Amino acid sequence: METSRILVHGATEDQMIPPQAEEFMAKRMGAEIRKVASSHAAMISKPKELSNLIMSAVESVGKSAKRTHISA
């Protein structure tokens, strides 16, 4: 059985949550960290970079589903 993949967006210029704290929490949950040079609100300051990250995650799930013959 395959386990879930956790992908975390790490905002390197976050003034609300220190980037070191984000990285610590992500590592603690076994997440893959993708860093983006953005503020806390990456969806506003870096929408293209964040959407690319989301699409990358979606595509990897699709590839995984094809390998295990899961269909929607």
N, CA, C and O atoms as a Maestro MAE file, in Angstrom:
{
 s_m_m2io_version
 :::
 2.0.0
}

f_m_ct {
 s_m_title
 :::
 protein
 m_atom[288] {
  # First column is atom index #
  i_m_mmod_type
  r_m_x_coord
  r_m_y_coord
  r_m_z_coord
  i_m_residue_number
  s_m_chain_name
  s_m_pdb_residue_name
  s_m_pdb_atom_name
  i_m_atomic_number
  :::
  1 25 0.838 -1.187 0.000 1 A "MET " " N  " 7
  2 3 0.000 0.000 0.000 1 A "MET " " CA " 6
  3 2 0.879 1.245 0.000 1 A "MET " " C  " 6
  4 15 1.848 1.335 0.754 1 A "MET " " O  " 8
  5 25 0.535 2.183 -0.839 2 A "GLU " " N  " 7
  6 3 1.281 3.409 -0.948 2 A "GLU " " CA " 6
  7 2 0.850 4.383 0.136 2 A "GLU " " C  " 6
  8 15 -0.331 4.457 0.475 2 A "GLU " " O  " 8
  9 25 1.806 5.133 0.681 3 A "THR " " N  " 7
  10 3 1.462 6.140 1.684 3 A "THR " " CA " 6
  11 2 1.238 7.478 1.002 3 A "THR " " C  " 6
  12 15 1.654 7.683 -0.138 3 A "THR " " O  " 8
  13 25 0.587 8.376 1.700 4 A "SER " " N  " 7
  14 3 0.339 9.707 1.174 4 A "SER " " CA " 6
  15 2 1.640 10.493 1.109 4 A "SER " " C  " 6
  16 15 2.538 10.309 1.931 4 A "SER " " O  " 8
  17 25 1.722 11.355 0.135 5 A "ARG " " N  " 7
  18 3 2.878 12.225 -0.002 5 A "ARG " " CA " 6
  19 2 2.485 13.595 0.511 5 A "ARG " " C  " 6
  20 15 1.421 14.114 0.171 5 A "ARG " " O  " 8
  21 25 3.338 14.176 1.326 6 A "ILE " " N  " 7
  22 3 3.062 15.501 1.872 6 A "ILE " " CA " 6
  23 2 4.043 16.478 1.242 6 A "ILE " " C  " 6
  24 15 5.256 16.281 1.302 6 A "ILE " " O  " 8
  25 25 3.516 17.516 0.648 7 A "LEU " " N  " 7
  26 3 4.328 18.539 0.006 7 A "LEU " " CA " 6
  27 2 4.050 19.859 0.698 7 A "LEU " " C  " 6
  28 15 2.898 20.276 0.816 7 A "LEU " " O  " 8
  29 25 5.108 20.519 1.156 8 A "VAL " " N  " 7
  30 3 4.962 21.776 1.884 8 A "VAL " " CA " 6
  31 2 5.626 22.903 1.112 8 A "VAL " " C  " 6
  32 15 6.760 22.778 0.648 8 A "VAL " " O  " 8
  33 25 4.912 23.988 0.985 9 A "HIS " " N  " 7
  34 3 5.463 25.210 0.387 9 A "HIS " " CA " 6
  35 2 6.144 25.985 1.503 9 A "HIS " " C  " 6
  36 15 5.490 26.383 2.467 9 A "HIS " " O  " 8
  37 25 7.430 26.200 1.387 10 A "GLY " " N  " 7
  38 3 8.177 26.960 2.384 10 A "GLY " " CA " 6
  39 2 8.419 28.373 1.886 10 A "GLY " " C  " 6
  40 15 9.163 28.577 0.927 10 A "GLY " " O  " 8
  41 25 7.801 29.342 2.525 11 A "ALA " " N  " 7
  42 3 7.953 30.746 2.134 11 A "ALA " " CA " 6
  43 2 9.221 31.301 2.778 11 A "ALA " " C  " 6
  44 15 9.282 31.485 3.994 11 A "ALA " " O  " 8
  45 25 10.220 31.563 1.959 12 A "THR " " N  " 7
  46 3 11.519 31.977 2.497 12 A "THR " " CA " 6
  47 2 11.535 33.389 3.056 12 A "THR " " C  " 6
  48 15 12.450 33.744 3.799 12 A "THR " " O  " 8
  49 25 10.540 34.206 2.714 13 A "GLU " " N  " 7
  50 3 10.485 35.584 3.199 13 A "GLU " " CA " 6
  51 2 9.294 35.813 4.120 13 A "GLU " " C  " 6
  52 15 8.833 36.943 4.283 13 A "GLU " " O  " 8
  53 25 8.802 34.742 4.717 14 A "ASP " " N  " 7
  54 3 7.636 34.806 5.599 14 A "ASP " " CA " 6
  55 2 7.969 35.604 6.859 14 A "ASP " " C  " 6
  56 15 8.955 35.314 7.536 14 A "ASP " " O  " 8
  57 25 7.153 36.606 7.171 15 A "GLN " " N  " 7
  58 3 7.333 37.409 8.378 15 A "GLN " " CA " 6
  59 2 6.382 36.979 9.497 15 A "GLN " " C  " 6
  60 15 6.480 37.478 10.619 15 A "GLN " " O  " 8
  61 25 5.464 36.055 9.198 16 A "MET " " N  " 7
  62 3 4.518 35.561 10.203 16 A "MET " " CA " 6
  63 2 5.051 34.289 10.874 16 A "MET " " C  " 6
  64 15 5.057 34.177 12.099 16 A "MET " " O  " 8
  65 25 5.490 33.352 10.063 17 A "ILE " " N  " 7
  66 3 6.047 32.093 10.566 17 A "ILE " " CA " 6
  67 2 7.491 32.038 10.082 17 A "ILE " " C  " 6
  68 15 7.728 32.015 8.874 17 A "ILE " " O  " 8
  69 25 8.454 32.016 10.986 18 A "PRO " " N  " 7
  70 3 9.851 31.982 10.557 18 A "PRO " " CA " 6
  71 2 10.114 30.773 9.645 18 A "PRO " " C  " 6
  72 15 9.669 29.664 9.942 18 A "PRO " " O  " 8
  73 25 10.836 30.988 8.539 19 A "PRO " " N  " 7
  74 3 11.125 29.886 7.625 19 A "PRO " " CA " 6
  75 2 11.753 28.670 8.322 19 A "PRO " " C  " 6
  76 15 11.501 27.531 7.927 19 A "PRO " " O  " 8
  77 25 12.558 28.907 9.343 20 A "GLN " " N  " 7
  78 3 13.160 27.791 10.081 20 A "GLN " " CA " 6
  79 2 12.084 26.968 10.791 20 A "GLN " " C  " 6
  80 15 12.193 25.745 10.880 20 A "GLN " " O  " 8
  81 25 11.058 27.630 11.290 21 A "ALA " " N  " 7
  82 3 9.955 26.920 11.952 21 A "ALA " " CA " 6
  83 2 9.151 26.130 10.933 21 A "ALA " " C  " 6
  84 15 8.752 24.997 11.204 21 A "ALA " " O  " 8
  85 25 8.906 26.717 9.754 22 A "GLU " " N  " 7
  86 3 8.198 25.994 8.690 22 A "GLU " " CA " 6
  87 2 8.957 24.725 8.321 22 A "GLU " " C  " 6
  88 15 8.369 23.651 8.189 22 A "GLU " " O  " 8
  89 25 10.267 24.863 8.158 23 A "GLU " " N  " 7
  90 3 11.093 23.718 7.774 23 A "GLU " " CA " 6
  91 2 11.089 22.645 8.874 23 A "GLU " " C  " 6
  92 15 11.003 21.453 8.579 23 A "GLU " " O  " 8
  93 25 11.182 23.066 10.125 24 A "PHE " " N  " 7
  94 3 11.150 22.128 11.243 24 A "PHE " " CA " 6
  95 2 9.843 21.339 11.264 24 A "PHE " " C  " 6
  96 15 9.847 20.118 11.421 24 A "PHE " " O  " 8
  97 25 8.723 22.051 11.103 25 A "MET " " N  " 7
  98 3 7.418 21.384 11.128 25 A "MET " " CA " 6
  99 2 7.257 20.440 9.938 25 A "MET " " C  " 6
  100 15 6.711 19.346 10.077 25 A "MET " " O  " 8
  101 25 7.730 20.864 8.778 26 A "ALA " " N  " 7
  102 3 7.633 20.022 7.580 26 A "ALA " " CA " 6
  103 2 8.463 18.743 7.745 26 A "ALA " " C  " 6
  104 15 7.999 17.652 7.415 26 A "ALA " " O  " 8
  105 25 9.673 18.880 8.248 27 A "LYS " " N  " 7
  106 3 10.535 17.708 8.452 27 A "LYS " " CA " 6
  107 2 9.929 16.773 9.488 27 A "LYS " " C  " 6
  108 15 9.996 15.552 9.345 27 A "LYS " " O  " 8
  109 25 9.337 17.346 10.528 28 A "ARG " " N  " 7
  110 3 8.745 16.542 11.591 28 A "ARG " " CA " 6
  111 2 7.618 15.660 11.070 28 A "ARG " " C  " 6
  112 15 7.412 14.555 11.571 28 A "ARG " " O  " 8
  113 25 6.881 16.145 10.058 29 A "MET " " N  " 7
  114 3 5.802 15.329 9.499 29 A "MET " " CA " 6
  115 2 6.245 14.522 8.289 29 A "MET " " C  " 6
  116 15 5.427 13.859 7.651 29 A "MET " " O  " 8
  117 25 7.541 14.572 7.966 30 A "GLY " " N  " 7
  118 3 8.057 13.790 6.859 30 A "GLY " " CA " 6
  119 2 7.688 14.349 5.497 30 A "GLY " " C  " 6
  120 15 7.565 13.602 4.526 30 A "GLY " " O  " 8
  121 25 7.515 15.642 5.425 31 A "ALA " " N  " 7
  122 3 7.084 16.281 4.174 31 A "ALA " " CA " 6
  123 2 8.262 16.614 3.271 31 A "ALA " " C  " 6
  124 15 9.395 16.792 3.721 31 A "ALA " " O  " 8
  125 25 7.958 16.690 2.001 32 A "GLU " " N  " 7
  126 3 8.907 17.197 1.020 32 A "GLU " " CA " 6
  127 2 8.720 18.713 1.002 32 A "GLU " " C  " 6
  128 15 7.595 19.200 0.891 32 A "GLU " " O  " 8
  129 25 9.806 19.447 1.110 33 A "ILE " " N  " 7
  130 3 9.727 20.904 1.185 33 A "ILE " " CA " 6
  131 2 10.140 21.509 -0.147 33 A "ILE " " C  " 6
  132 15 11.194 21.186 -0.694 33 A "ILE " " O  " 8
  133 25 9.292 22.389 -0.658 34 A "ARG " " N  " 7
  134 3 9.610 23.165 -1.857 34 A "ARG " " CA " 6
  135 2 9.629 24.622 -1.447 34 A "ARG " " C  " 6
  136 15 8.598 25.183 -1.076 34 A "ARG " " O  " 8
  137 25 10.781 25.226 -1.513 35 A "LYS " " N  " 7
  138 3 10.916 26.619 -1.086 35 A "LYS " " CA " 6
  139 2 10.595 27.579 -2.218 35 A "LYS " " C  " 6
  140 15 10.977 27.374 -3.370 35 A "LYS " " O  " 8
  141 25 9.880 28.634 -1.852 36 A "VAL " " N  " 7
  142 3 9.517 29.691 -2.787 36 A "VAL " " CA " 6
  143 2 9.875 31.017 -2.121 36 A "VAL " " C  " 6
  144 15 9.523 31.254 -0.966 36 A "VAL " " O  " 8
  145 25 10.574 31.876 -2.853 37 A "ALA " " N  " 7
  146 3 10.927 33.197 -2.320 37 A "ALA " " CA " 6
  147 2 9.667 34.051 -2.302 37 A "ALA " " C  " 6
  148 15 9.378 34.784 -3.248 37 A "ALA " " O  " 8
  149 25 8.923 33.939 -1.204 38 A "SER " " N  " 7
  150 3 7.665 34.673 -1.106 38 A "SER " " CA " 6
  151 2 7.378 35.034 0.341 38 A "SER " " C  " 6
  152 15 8.025 34.559 1.275 38 A "SER " " O  " 8
  153 25 6.392 35.884 0.482 39 A "SER " " N  " 7
  154 3 5.923 36.259 1.810 39 A "SER " " CA " 6
  155 2 4.964 35.183 2.326 39 A "SER " " C  " 6
  156 15 4.812 34.125 1.716 39 A "SER " " O  " 8
  157 25 4.329 35.471 3.448 40 A "HIS " " N  " 7
  158 3 3.382 34.532 4.051 40 A "HIS " " CA " 6
  159 2 2.205 34.237 3.113 40 A "HIS " " C  " 6
  160 15 1.672 33.128 3.101 40 A "HIS " " O  " 8
  161 25 1.813 35.231 2.342 41 A "ALA " " N  " 7
  162 3 0.672 35.085 1.425 41 A "ALA " " CA " 6
  163 2 1.168 34.829 0.006 41 A "ALA " " C  " 6
  164 15 1.005 35.674 -0.874 41 A "ALA " " O  " 8
  165 25 1.767 33.676 -0.213 42 A "ALA " " N  " 7
  166 3 2.347 33.333 -1.515 42 A "ALA " " CA " 6
  167 2 1.301 33.325 -2.621 42 A "ALA " " C  " 6
  168 15 1.620 33.596 -3.779 42 A "ALA " " O  " 8
  169 25 0.062 33.020 -2.278 43 A "MET " " N  " 7
  170 3 -0.980 32.993 -3.304 43 A "MET " " CA " 6
  171 2 -1.222 34.374 -3.895 43 A "MET " " C  " 6
  172 15 -1.786 34.499 -4.982 43 A "MET " " O  " 8
  173 25 -0.797 35.408 -3.182 44 A "ILE " " N  " 7
  174 3 -0.930 36.769 -3.687 44 A "ILE " " CA " 6
  175 2 0.398 37.275 -4.252 44 A "ILE " " C  " 6
  176 15 0.432 37.865 -5.332 44 A "ILE " " O  " 8
  177 25 1.486 37.045 -3.523 45 A "SER " " N  " 7
  178 3 2.772 37.587 -3.958 45 A "SER " " CA " 6
  179 2 3.453 36.766 -5.055 45 A "SER " " C  " 6
  180 15 4.191 37.326 -5.865 45 A "SER " " O  " 8
  181 25 3.224 35.464 -5.096 46 A "LYS " " N  " 7
  182 3 3.858 34.584 -6.085 46 A "LYS " " CA " 6
  183 2 2.864 33.539 -6.603 46 A "LYS " " C  " 6
  184 15 3.109 32.341 -6.464 46 A "LYS " " O  " 8
  185 25 1.748 33.975 -7.196 47 A "PRO " " N  " 7
  186 3 0.717 33.009 -7.599 47 A "PRO " " CA " 6
  187 2 1.207 31.986 -8.637 47 A "PRO " " C  " 6
  188 15 0.825 30.818 -8.577 47 A "PRO " " O  " 8
  189 25 2.033 32.411 -9.568 48 A "LYS " " N  " 7
  190 3 2.499 31.490 -10.607 48 A "LYS " " CA " 6
  191 2 3.380 30.393 -10.004 48 A "LYS " " C  " 6
  192 15 3.210 29.215 -10.319 48 A "LYS " " O  " 8
  193 25 4.314 30.777 -9.143 49 A "GLU " " N  " 7
  194 3 5.199 29.803 -8.505 49 A "GLU " " CA " 6
  195 2 4.399 28.812 -7.660 49 A "GLU " " C  " 6
  196 15 4.670 27.611 -7.680 49 A "GLU " " O  " 8
  197 25 3.416 29.320 -6.921 50 A "LEU " " N  " 7
  198 3 2.602 28.450 -6.081 50 A "LEU " " CA " 6
  199 2 1.735 27.522 -6.923 50 A "LEU " " C  " 6
  200 15 1.587 26.345 -6.595 50 A "LEU " " O  " 8
  201 25 1.161 28.043 -8.005 51 A "SER " " N  " 7
  202 3 0.349 27.172 -8.873 51 A "SER " " CA " 6
  203 2 1.212 26.116 -9.548 51 A "SER " " C  " 6
  204 15 0.757 24.991 -9.754 51 A "SER " " O  " 8
  205 25 2.457 26.460 -9.898 52 A "ASN " " N  " 7
  206 3 3.369 25.452 -10.457 52 A "ASN " " CA " 6
  207 2 3.654 24.347 -9.441 52 A "ASN " " C  " 6
  208 15 3.734 23.173 -9.806 52 A "ASN " " O  " 8
  209 25 3.807 24.712 -8.186 53 A "LEU " " N  " 7
  210 3 4.033 23.738 -7.122 53 A "LEU " " CA " 6
  211 2 2.824 22.812 -6.980 53 A "LEU " " C  " 6
  212 15 2.975 21.597 -6.855 53 A "LEU " " O  " 8
  213 25 1.637 23.391 -7.000 54 A "ILE " " N  " 7
  214 3 0.409 22.594 -6.879 54 A "ILE " " CA " 6
  215 2 0.266 21.658 -8.078 54 A "ILE " " C  " 6
  216 15 -0.064 20.484 -7.911 54 A "ILE " " O  " 8
  217 25 0.510 22.164 -9.271 55 A "MET " " N  " 7
  218 3 0.404 21.322 -10.477 55 A "MET " " CA " 6
  219 2 1.435 20.201 -10.459 55 A "MET " " C  " 6
  220 15 1.146 19.090 -10.904 55 A "MET " " O  " 8
  221 25 2.622 20.473 -9.956 56 A "SER " " N  " 7
  222 3 3.650 19.442 -9.829 56 A "SER " " CA " 6
  223 2 3.164 18.314 -8.919 56 A "SER " " C  " 6
  224 15 3.370 17.136 -9.214 56 A "SER " " O  " 8
  225 25 2.520 18.682 -7.816 57 A "ALA " " N  " 7
  226 3 1.988 17.676 -6.897 57 A "ALA " " CA " 6
  227 2 0.869 16.877 -7.548 57 A "ALA " " C  " 6
  228 15 0.804 15.657 -7.395 57 A "ALA " " O  " 8
  229 25 -0.012 17.560 -8.276 58 A "VAL " " N  " 7
  230 3 -1.123 16.881 -8.950 58 A "VAL " " CA " 6
  231 2 -0.595 15.900 -9.994 58 A "VAL " " C  " 6
  232 15 -1.072 14.769 -10.091 58 A "VAL " " O  " 8
  233 25 0.387 16.338 -10.769 59 A "GLU " " N  " 7
  234 3 0.960 15.472 -11.798 59 A "GLU " " CA " 6
  235 2 1.626 14.241 -11.184 59 A "GLU " " C  " 6
  236 15 1.532 13.146 -11.740 59 A "GLU " " O  " 8
  237 25 2.295 14.409 -10.049 60 A "SER " " N  " 7
  238 3 2.947 13.263 -9.419 60 A "SER " " CA " 6
  239 2 1.923 12.265 -8.897 60 A "SER " " C  " 6
  240 15 2.172 11.060 -8.912 60 A "SER " " O  " 8
  241 25 0.776 12.749 -8.438 61 A "VAL " " N  " 7
  242 3 -0.288 11.851 -7.994 61 A "VAL " " CA " 6
  243 2 -0.850 11.094 -9.191 61 A "VAL " " C  " 6
  244 15 -1.129 9.899 -9.097 61 A "VAL " " O  " 8
  245 25 -1.014 11.786 -10.313 62 A "GLY " " N  " 7
  246 3 -1.507 11.135 -11.522 62 A "GLY " " CA " 6
  247 2 -0.583 10.035 -11.990 62 A "GLY " " C  " 6
  248 15 -1.046 8.969 -12.395 62 A "GLY " " O  " 8
  249 25 0.725 10.275 -11.941 63 A "LYS " " N  " 7
  250 3 1.697 9.255 -12.336 63 A "LYS " " CA " 6
  251 2 1.625 8.061 -11.392 63 A "LYS " " C  " 6
  252 15 1.710 6.912 -11.826 63 A "LYS " " O  " 8
  253 25 1.470 8.338 -10.100 64 A "SER " " N  " 7
  254 3 1.369 7.270 -9.112 64 A "SER " " CA " 6
  255 2 0.121 6.430 -9.347 64 A "SER " " C  " 6
  256 15 0.166 5.205 -9.239 64 A "SER " " O  " 8
  257 25 -0.998 7.088 -9.669 65 A "ALA " " N  " 7
  258 3 -2.251 6.384 -9.908 65 A "ALA " " CA " 6
  259 2 -2.133 5.484 -11.133 65 A "ALA " " C  " 6
  260 15 -2.677 4.380 -11.143 65 A "ALA " " O  " 8
  261 25 -1.433 5.939 -12.157 66 A "LYS " " N  " 7
  262 3 -1.251 5.119 -13.359 66 A "LYS " " CA " 6
  263 2 -0.424 3.881 -13.052 66 A "LYS " " C  " 6
  264 15 -0.691 2.801 -13.580 66 A "LYS " " O  " 8
  265 25 0.585 4.040 -12.194 67 A "ARG " " N  " 7
  266 3 1.435 2.888 -11.837 67 A "ARG " " CA " 6
  267 2 0.648 1.832 -11.072 67 A "ARG " " C  " 6
  268 15 0.903 0.636 -11.214 67 A "ARG " " O  " 8
  269 25 -0.302 2.274 -10.266 68 A "THR " " N  " 7
  270 3 -1.065 1.321 -9.461 68 A "THR " " CA " 6
  271 2 -2.409 0.990 -10.072 68 A "THR " " C  " 6
  272 15 -3.223 0.317 -9.440 68 A "THR " " O  " 8
  273 25 -2.659 1.443 -11.281 69 A "HIS " " N  " 7
  274 3 -3.882 1.150 -12.051 69 A "HIS " " CA " 6
  275 2 -5.141 1.634 -11.339 69 A "HIS " " C  " 6
  276 15 -6.160 0.944 -11.336 69 A "HIS " " O  " 8
  277 25 -5.071 2.810 -10.740 70 A "ILE " " N  " 7
  278 3 -6.249 3.407 -10.108 70 A "ILE " " CA " 6
  279 2 -6.931 4.263 -11.164 70 A "ILE " " C  " 6
  280 15 -6.279 5.036 -11.865 70 A "ILE " " O  " 8
  281 25 -8.228 4.122 -11.272 71 A "SER " " N  " 7
  282 3 -8.948 4.964 -12.222 71 A "SER " " CA " 6
  283 2 -10.036 5.747 -11.508 71 A "SER " " C  " 6
  284 15 -10.576 5.308 -10.492 71 A "SER " " O  " 8
  285 25 -10.341 6.891 -12.046 72 A "ALA " " N  " 7
  286 3 -11.363 7.738 -11.415 72 A "ALA " " CA " 6
  287 2 -12.740 7.356 -11.926 72 A "ALA " " C  " 6
  288 15 -13.737 7.950 -11.517 72 A "ALA " " O  " 8
  :::
 }
 m_bond[287] {
  # First column is bond index #
  i_m_from
  i_m_to
  i_m_order
  :::
  1 1 2 1
  2 2 3 1
  3 3 4 2
  4 3 5 1
  5 5 6 1
  6 6 7 1
  7 7 8 2
  8 7 9 1
  9 9 10 1
  10 10 11 1
  11 11 12 2
  12 11 13 1
  13 13 14 1
  14 14 15 1
  15 15 16 2
  16 15 17 1
  17 17 18 1
  18 18 19 1
  19 19 20 2
  20 19 21 1
  21 21 22 1
  22 22 23 1
  23 23 24 2
  24 23 25 1
  25 25 26 1
  26 26 27 1
  27 27 28 2
  28 27 29 1
  29 29 30 1
  30 30 31 1
  31 31 32 2
  32 31 33 1
  33 33 34 1
  34 34 35 1
  35 35 36 2
  36 35 37 1
  37 37 38 1
  38 38 39 1
  39 39 40 2
  40 39 41 1
  41 41 42 1
  42 42 43 1
  43 43 44 2
  44 43 45 1
  45 45 46 1
  46 46 47 1
  47 47 48 2
  48 47 49 1
  49 49 50 1
  50 50 51 1
  51 51 52 2
  52 51 53 1
  53 53 54 1
  54 54 55 1
  55 55 56 2
  56 55 57 1
  57 57 58 1
  58 58 59 1
  59 59 60 2
  60 59 61 1
  61 61 62 1
  62 62 63 1
  63 63 64 2
  64 63 65 1
  65 65 66 1
  66 66 67 1
  67 67 68 2
  68 67 69 1
  69 69 70 1
  70 70 71 1
  71 71 72 2
  72 71 73 1
  73 73 74 1
  74 74 75 1
  75 75 76 2
  76 75 77 1
  77 77 78 1
  78 78 79 1
  79 79 80 2
  80 79 81 1
  81 81 82 1
  82 82 83 1
  83 83 84 2
  84 83 85 1
  85 85 86 1
  86 86 87 1
  87 87 88 2
  88 87 89 1
  89 89 90 1
  90 90 91 1
  91 91 92 2
  92 91 93 1
  93 93 94 1
  94 94 95 1
  95 95 96 2
  96 95 97 1
  97 97 98 1
  98 98 99 1
  99 99 100 2
  100 99 101 1
  101 101 102 1
  102 102 103 1
  103 103 104 2
  104 103 105 1
  105 105 106 1
  106 106 107 1
  107 107 108 2
  108 107 109 1
  109 109 110 1
  110 110 111 1
  111 111 112 2
  112 111 113 1
  113 113 114 1
  114 114 115 1
  115 115 116 2
  116 115 117 1
  117 117 118 1
  118 118 119 1
  119 119 120 2
  120 119 121 1
  121 121 122 1
  122 122 123 1
  123 123 124 2
  124 123 125 1
  125 125 126 1
  126 126 127 1
  127 127 128 2
  128 127 129 1
  129 129 130 1
  130 130 131 1
  131 131 132 2
  132 131 133 1
  133 133 134 1
  134 134 135 1
  135 135 136 2
  136 135 137 1
  137 137 138 1
  138 138 139 1
  139 139 140 2
  140 139 141 1
  141 141 142 1
  142 142 143 1
  143 143 144 2
  144 143 145 1
  145 145 146 1
  146 146 147 1
  147 147 148 2
  148 147 149 1
  149 149 150 1
  150 150 151 1
  151 151 152 2
  152 151 153 1
  153 153 154 1
  154 154 155 1
  155 155 156 2
  156 155 157 1
  157 157 158 1
  158 158 159 1
  159 159 160 2
  160 159 161 1
  161 161 162 1
  162 162 163 1
  163 163 164 2
  164 163 165 1
  165 165 166 1
  166 166 167 1
  167 167 168 2
  168 167 169 1
  169 169 170 1
  170 170 171 1
  171 171 172 2
  172 171 173 1
  173 173 174 1
  174 174 175 1
  175 175 176 2
  176 175 177 1
  177 177 178 1
  178 178 179 1
  179 179 180 2
  180 179 181 1
  181 181 182 1
  182 182 183 1
  183 183 184 2
  184 183 185 1
  185 185 186 1
  186 186 187 1
  187 187 188 2
  188 187 189 1
  189 189 190 1
  190 190 191 1
  191 191 192 2
  192 191 193 1
  193 193 194 1
  194 194 195 1
  195 195 196 2
  196 195 197 1
  197 197 198 1
  198 198 199 1
  199 199 200 2
  200 199 201 1
  201 201 202 1
  202 202 203 1
  203 203 204 2
  204 203 205 1
  205 205 206 1
  206 206 207 1
  207 207 208 2
  208 207 209 1
  209 209 210 1
  210 210 211 1
  211 211 212 2
  212 211 213 1
  213 213 214 1
  214 214 215 1
  215 215 216 2
  216 215 217 1
  217 217 218 1
  218 218 219 1
  219 219 220 2
  220 219 221 1
  221 221 222 1
  222 222 223 1
  223 223 224 2
  224 223 225 1
  225 225 226 1
  226 226 227 1
  227 227 228 2
  228 227 229 1
  229 229 230 1
  230 230 231 1
  231 231 232 2
  232 231 233 1
  233 233 234 1
  234 234 235 1
  235 235 236 2
  236 235 237 1
  237 237 238 1
  238 238 239 1
  239 239 240 2
  240 239 241 1
  241 241 242 1
  242 242 243 1
  243 243 244 2
  244 243 245 1
  245 245 246 1
  246 246 247 1
  247 247 248 2
  248 247 249 1
  249 249 250 1
  250 250 251 1
  251 251 252 2
  252 251 253 1
  253 253 254 1
  254 254 255 1
  255 255 256 2
  256 255 257 1
  257 257 258 1
  258 258 259 1
  259 259 260 2
  260 259 261 1
  261 261 262 1
  262 262 263 1
  263 263 264 2
  264 263 265 1
  265 265 266 1
  266 266 267 1
  267 267 268 2
  268 267 269 1
  269 269 270 1
  270 270 271 1
  271 271 272 2
  272 271 273 1
  273 273 274 1
  274 274 275 1
  275 275 276 2
  276 275 277 1
  277 277 278 1
  278 278 279 1
  279 279 280 2
  280 279 281 1
  281 281 282 1
  282 282 283 1
  283 283 284 2
  284 283 285 1
  285 285 286 1
  286 286 287 1
  287 287 288 2
  :::
 }
}
